[in-house]
Amino acid sequence: AAREGDQALAMLHERRFDLVLADARAIAYGNVPFTRALLADDADWASRLIVAGGDGRADTGPAGVRRLAKPFNLRELKALALELLKS
């Protein structure tokens, strides 16, 4: 878990993760949306990224990225994660 976007990006550069769950409001580098910064570094993350947001924010963001509306439960998250990891 990372407290802010810059920390998450640093973690992703240091080691490999199977999946990233990001808040739709997360930012990096001061004012860049985290998802935009992540995909600019490596577009392959799009197939292993889940963006969660409330108030319709889960519907915004980069094309091809899976979205999860808040509030969500563990069952929903698990199903989506398994779907992404199988592909």
QUITA-V606858 format. One line per field, one symbol per residue. ss: DSSP state (h for helix, s for strand, l for the rest). A space follows every 50 residues. Layout:
BEGIN
ss=???
END
This chain:
BEGIN
ss=llllhhhhhhhhhhlllllsssslllsslllsshhhhhhhhlhhhhhhss ssslllhhhllllllssssllllhhhhhhhhhhhhhl
END
